[in-house]
């Protein structure tokens, strides 16, 4: 089975389960963003912007009922940035 087929199947399933996934994505993106800000991103304007922009972009995509493909990409980028910053603030600072 090719990865294109698996990705297309996942997107189709995501569209079918949109409303359940939206609540899950809001919870995960919001919590990760809040933890990143709480651990130290609020002290520096650059890290605060780095957390807020992808978080608000993802939440805006959810509010606009954008295609789930876009929402998934936004959520993955957002959670990745937040995770990197959380690890940075926990391990370095």
Backbone as a chain_set.jsonl record, in Angstrom:
{"seq": "XXXXXXXXXXXXXXXXXXXXXXXXXXXXXXXXXXXXXXXXXXXXXXXXXXXXXXXXXXXXXXXXXXXXXXXXXXXXXXXXXXXXXXXXXXXXX", "coords": {"N": [[0.842, -1.177, 0.0], [0.623, 2.162, -0.881], [2.05, 5.25, 0.35], [0.67, 7.525, -0.427], [-1.899, 6.553, -0.838], [-2.574, 5.789, 1.759], [-2.44, 8.263, 3.063], [-4.486, 9.661, 1.706], [-6.677, 8.128, 2.453], [-6.665, 8.569, 5.22], [-7.216, 11.338, 5.29], [-9.775, 11.347, 4.164], [-11.186, 9.904, 6.114], [-10.832, 11.693, 8.188], [-12.315, 13.887, 7.331], [-14.863, 12.789, 7.527], [-15.078, 12.359, 10.283], [-14.956, 14.944, 11.312], [-16.038, 16.768, 13.358], [-15.591, 15.581, 15.854], [-12.806, 15.365, 15.749], [-12.101, 18.048, 15.559], [-12.666, 19.057, 18.128], [-10.792, 17.619, 19.596], [-8.368, 18.496, 18.442], [-8.457, 21.243, 19.063], [-8.236, 21.087, 21.854], [-5.681, 19.847, 22.201], [-3.892, 21.582, 20.773], [-4.395, 24.005, 22.075], [-3.681, 23.4, 24.773], [-0.953, 22.633, 24.551], [0.118, 25.024, 23.541], [-0.472, 26.765, 25.679], [1.054, 25.612, 27.755], [3.634, 25.93, 26.719], [3.829, 28.729, 26.653], [3.483, 29.249, 29.376], [5.764, 28.045, 30.494], [7.856, 29.683, 29.777], [7.876, 31.061, 27.371], [6.61, 33.445, 27.393], [8.337, 35.32, 28.346], [10.015, 36.268, 26.372], [9.666, 38.149, 23.465], [10.004, 37.146, 20.883], [9.797, 34.314, 21.124], [7.24, 34.191, 22.116], [5.743, 35.156, 19.958], [6.394, 33.127, 18.182], [4.988, 31.004, 19.272], [2.318, 31.928, 19.371], [1.465, 32.679, 16.72], [1.344, 30.248, 14.978], [-0.477, 28.81, 16.555], [-2.808, 30.427, 16.625], [-3.279, 30.489, 13.882], [-3.918, 27.816, 13.322], [-6.209, 27.519, 14.935], [-7.819, 29.385, 13.668], [-8.14, 28.186, 11.166], [-9.677, 26.015, 11.965], [-11.994, 27.322, 12.844], [-12.833, 28.468, 10.467], [-13.707, 26.303, 9.094], [-12.01, 24.892, 7.377], [-10.453, 22.713, 4.915], [-9.681, 19.433, 6.14], [-7.127, 18.544, 5.624], [-5.526, 20.844, 5.571], [-5.922, 21.683, 8.19], [-4.803, 19.568, 9.692], [-2.108, 19.809, 8.901], [-1.489, 22.366, 9.913], [-1.918, 21.891, 12.653], [0.033, 19.957, 13.219], [2.409, 21.376, 12.705], [2.141, 23.394, 14.627], [2.041, 21.959, 17.12], [4.534, 20.738, 16.971], [6.351, 22.942, 17.056], [5.629, 23.957, 19.577], [6.304, 21.778, 21.214], [9.089, 21.633, 20.87], [9.823, 24.106, 21.999], [8.859, 23.739, 24.611], [10.501, 21.623, 25.492], [12.948, 22.951, 25.287], [12.672, 25.031, 27.217], [12.346, 23.494, 29.499], [14.709, 21.969, 29.659], [16.936, 23.655, 29.177], [16.59, 26.21, 30.322]], "CA": [[0.0, 0.0, 0.0], [1.471, 3.344, -0.991], [1.8, 6.282, 1.358], [-0.355, 8.421, -0.97], [-3.198, 5.936, -0.576], [-2.798, 5.86, 3.206], [-2.725, 9.665, 3.385], [-5.811, 9.982, 1.168], [-7.645, 7.44, 3.304], [-6.707, 9.274, 6.5], [-7.901, 12.612, 5.07], [-11.199, 11.04, 3.967], [-11.722, 9.571, 7.435], [-10.826, 12.925, 8.976], [-13.468, 14.68, 6.906], [-16.062, 12.15, 8.061], [-15.073, 12.545, 11.737], [-14.514, 16.32, 11.481], [-16.422, 17.465, 14.58], [-14.861, 14.972, 16.961], [-11.389, 15.714, 15.62], [-11.94, 19.473, 15.841], [-12.587, 19.251, 19.577], [-9.508, 17.06, 20.027], [-7.294, 19.38, 17.983], [-8.527, 22.459, 19.885], [-7.709, 20.749, 23.175], [-4.241, 19.585, 22.138], [-3.183, 22.797, 20.362], [-4.532, 24.992, 23.152], [-2.904, 22.998, 25.946], [0.478, 22.716, 24.242], [0.455, 26.446, 23.466], [-0.506, 27.303, 27.033], [2.211, 25.105, 28.504], [4.842, 26.579, 26.174], [3.837, 30.116, 27.141], [3.666, 29.22, 30.823], [7.12, 27.633, 30.872], [8.866, 30.699, 29.546], [7.765, 31.765, 26.098], [6.068, 34.785, 27.645], [9.436, 36.22, 28.726], [10.689, 36.78, 25.182], [8.677, 38.473, 22.442], [10.184, 36.272, 19.713], [9.225, 33.0, 21.402], [5.799, 34.378, 22.252], [5.219, 35.216, 18.589], [6.581, 31.794, 17.608], [3.918, 30.146, 19.781], [0.983, 32.472, 19.112], [1.086, 32.715, 15.301], [0.819, 28.965, 14.489], [-1.655, 28.423, 17.334], [-3.964, 31.181, 16.126], [-3.537, 30.067, 12.502], [-4.622, 26.537, 13.393], [-7.551, 27.759, 15.459], [-8.562, 30.083, 12.612], [-8.516, 27.168, 10.181], [-10.786, 25.261, 12.544], [-13.164, 28.194, 12.855], [-13.23, 28.701, 9.082], [-14.099, 25.01, 8.542], [-11.085, 24.625, 6.271], [-10.254, 21.27, 4.688], [-8.945, 18.78, 7.227], [-5.723, 18.438, 5.228], [-4.882, 22.071, 6.034], [-5.992, 21.705, 9.654], [-3.799, 18.629, 10.185], [-0.767, 20.385, 8.707], [-1.341, 23.445, 10.885], [-1.811, 21.319, 13.999], [1.339, 19.285, 13.354], [3.421, 22.44, 12.816], [1.944, 24.061, 15.909], [2.454, 21.071, 18.21], [5.992, 20.547, 16.854], [7.006, 24.146, 17.589], [5.373, 24.015, 21.017], [7.078, 20.719, 21.869], [10.495, 22.059, 20.869], [9.982, 25.171, 22.992], [8.668, 23.156, 25.944], [11.747, 20.921, 25.838], [13.984, 23.963, 25.483], [12.498, 25.713, 28.498], [12.525, 22.539, 30.587], [16.08, 21.449, 29.735], [17.981, 24.675, 29.113], [16.352, 27.331, 31.255]], "C": [[0.889, 1.243, 0.0], [1.1, 4.375, 0.072], [0.762, 7.293, 0.879], [-1.748, 7.874, -0.679], [-3.549, 6.02, 0.907], [-3.157, 7.282, 3.618], [-4.116, 10.063, 2.906], [-6.909, 9.337, 2.01], [-7.79, 8.147, 4.648], [-7.454, 10.605, 6.376], [-9.399, 12.38, 4.902], [-11.868, 10.683, 5.292], [-11.795, 10.805, 8.329], [-12.008, 13.809, 8.615], [-14.763, 14.101, 7.471], [-16.194, 12.405, 9.561], [-14.68, 13.965, 12.143], [-14.813, 16.879, 12.876], [-15.771, 16.874, 15.828], [-13.394, 15.345, 16.94], [-11.143, 17.188, 15.922], [-11.822, 19.708, 17.345], [-11.269, 18.721, 20.134], [-8.346, 17.978, 19.655], [-7.283, 20.679, 18.781], [-7.908, 22.205, 21.253], [-6.186, 20.593, 23.149], [-3.459, 20.851, 21.807], [-3.231, 23.842, 21.466], [-3.682, 24.668, 24.365], [-1.403, 23.107, 25.702], [0.927, 24.176, 24.175], [0.497, 27.091, 24.844], [0.675, 26.867, 27.873], [3.492, 25.775, 28.021], [4.939, 28.02, 26.656], [4.11, 30.145, 28.634], [5.072, 28.859, 31.268], [8.183, 28.679, 30.575], [8.756, 31.46, 28.254], [7.259, 33.195, 26.283], [7.173, 35.8, 27.966], [10.102, 36.889, 27.527], [9.665, 36.988, 24.079], [8.795, 37.544, 21.233], [9.591, 34.889, 19.952], [7.709, 33.09, 21.584], [5.129, 34.433, 20.88], [5.297, 33.846, 17.933], [5.51, 30.813, 18.082], [2.552, 30.631, 19.306], [0.581, 32.364, 17.64], [0.603, 31.35, 14.792], [-0.425, 28.498, 15.251], [-2.897, 29.13, 16.813], [-4.293, 30.815, 14.68], [-4.313, 28.75, 12.483], [-6.041, 26.718, 13.897], [-8.408, 28.512, 14.451], [-8.997, 29.124, 11.513], [-9.688, 26.329, 10.689], [-12.075, 26.066, 12.503], [-13.707, 28.42, 11.446], [-13.723, 27.437, 8.387], [-13.3, 24.722, 7.256], [-10.996, 23.115, 6.041], [-9.362, 20.653, 5.77], [-7.472, 18.611, 6.895], [-4.95, 19.655, 5.723], [-4.839, 22.106, 7.557], [-4.943, 20.777, 10.247], [-2.388, 19.199, 10.056], [-0.506, 21.497, 9.71], [-1.153, 22.916, 12.293], [-0.461, 20.653, 14.223], [2.45, 20.316, 13.506], [3.343, 23.095, 14.191], [2.444, 23.208, 17.078], [3.959, 20.812, 18.157], [6.75, 21.736, 17.434], [6.834, 24.217, 19.097], [6.197, 22.976, 21.768], [8.561, 21.088, 21.94], [10.722, 23.136, 21.926], [9.793, 24.659, 24.415], [9.935, 22.432, 26.379], [12.872, 21.896, 26.09], [13.877, 24.606, 26.86], [12.648, 24.775, 29.68], [13.983, 22.139, 30.759], [17.143, 22.519, 29.821], [17.789, 25.758, 30.179], [16.127, 26.848, 32.656]], "O": [[1.811, 1.346, 0.809], [-0.005, 4.37, 0.614], [0.042, 7.865, 1.698], [-2.659, 8.62, -0.322], [-4.696, 6.291, 1.262], [-4.065, 7.491, 4.422], [-4.848, 10.737, 3.631], [-7.953, 9.946, 2.246], [-8.9, 8.307, 5.155], [-8.238, 10.96, 7.256], [-10.207, 13.137, 5.441], [-12.991, 11.114, 5.559], [-12.718, 10.941, 9.133], [-12.632, 14.41, 9.49], [-15.662, 14.85, 7.853], [-17.296, 12.641, 10.056], [-14.122, 14.159, 13.223], [-13.91, 17.416, 13.517], [-15.438, 17.608, 16.758], [-12.801, 15.611, 17.985], [-10.103, 17.545, 16.476], [-10.967, 20.477, 17.786], [-10.696, 19.317, 21.047], [-7.446, 18.207, 20.464], [-6.213, 21.171, 19.14], [-7.137, 23.027, 21.749], [-5.489, 21.155, 23.995], [-2.475, 21.166, 22.476], [-2.227, 24.49, 21.759], [-3.033, 25.551, 24.928], [-0.667, 23.613, 26.548], [1.988, 24.526, 24.691], [1.399, 27.874, 25.141], [1.237, 27.666, 28.622], [4.342, 26.146, 28.83], [6.02, 28.478, 27.027], [4.886, 30.976, 29.109], [5.527, 29.322, 32.314], [9.304, 28.572, 31.072], [9.488, 32.43, 28.056], [7.463, 34.049, 25.421], [6.955, 37.008, 27.864], [10.689, 37.962, 27.663], [8.876, 36.088, 23.791], [7.784, 37.194, 20.625], [8.941, 34.342, 19.062], [6.984, 32.157, 21.237], [4.077, 33.83, 20.669], [4.383, 33.443, 17.214], [5.166, 29.882, 17.354], [1.721, 29.826, 18.885], [-0.555, 31.987, 17.349], [-0.481, 31.293, 14.21], [-1.315, 27.872, 14.676], [-3.926, 28.494, 16.584], [-5.461, 30.83, 14.29], [-5.259, 28.595, 11.711], [-6.975, 26.135, 13.348], [-9.617, 28.289, 14.391], [-10.104, 29.24, 10.989], [-10.585, 25.978, 9.922], [-13.132, 25.535, 12.162], [-14.917, 28.549, 11.261], [-14.115, 27.485, 7.221], [-13.852, 24.364, 6.216], [-11.422, 22.332, 6.89], [-8.415, 21.28, 6.245], [-6.644, 18.542, 7.803], [-3.841, 19.517, 6.239], [-3.837, 22.51, 8.145], [-4.262, 21.148, 11.203], [-1.575, 19.09, 10.974], [0.575, 21.567, 10.295], [-0.325, 23.428, 13.046], [0.122, 20.775, 15.3], [3.337, 20.152, 14.343], [4.366, 23.321, 14.837], [3.19, 23.695, 17.927], [4.593, 20.679, 19.204], [7.684, 21.557, 18.215], [7.788, 24.506, 19.818], [6.729, 23.263, 22.84], [9.207, 20.873, 22.965], [11.704, 23.083, 22.667], [10.492, 25.098, 25.328], [10.395, 22.606, 27.507], [13.672, 21.699, 27.006], [14.868, 24.713, 27.582], [13.039, 25.211, 30.763], [14.45, 21.984, 31.887], [18.163, 22.315, 30.478], [18.741, 26.158, 30.848], [15.913, 27.655, 33.561]]}, "num_chains": 1, "name": "protein.A"}
